[in-house]
């Protein structure tokens, strides 16, 4: 994605989970301000746990890089809540870690 200059917006529009995985991986490597919206849109299309895992990592990276605001928290928490419903133990741990990252980066303003 990064080396071939594949547009992230194009990947966001796809429903192929492999392409959504590529989107999440690109965001983990080089997050941009518009990536949160892309991830939130793509997240609704995935069912495989390993792809959800990468999306959760990417969400955390966006907050680590200060590319999200307090206004984004509720939408992100809704995705994390949805992913947690059918999550295995590794995904549940990653979701908890991402919630902690968001909490720290947003100054403990994350709803419980």
Beta strands, then each sheet from edge to edge (+ up, - down):
end
